[in-house]
Amino acid sequence: MVKICPRCGGIMKPAKENGKTVMVCSRCGYKIEANNTASMKITSKIEHSAKEKTIILDGQVDVSKLPITREVTCKKCGAHEAYYWVIQTRAADEPPTRFYKCVKCGFVWREYE
């Protein structure tokens, strides 16, 4: 069950303070003593599996390992071959963004679904 802050409407999360469990607002910091601690679990670190982790690329990507599509036209040179990759750039309930890189001239563009 989610506890809502009576002051600002933020979500209250359980925390330990002086050996007691309290509910702390994540927005304004308001605290109240927790009354049903048996069902609460306090974790200090969330562990993610390798499949859940986000990959952040720093620097150049080896485009030779990316798939190629022939169903697009480069907006710069008119070629019909491009590497492509898909990234979730907006909210999870929105479709992902597809990026293209022209095989001929290297121009990069994006399309939203």
Secondary structure, DSSP 8 states (H G I E B T S, - for coil): --EE-TTT--EEEEEEETTEEEEEETTT--EEE-S--TT----S-----TTTS-----S---GGGS-EESS---TTT--S-EEEEEE--S-TTS--EEEEEETTT--EEEEE-
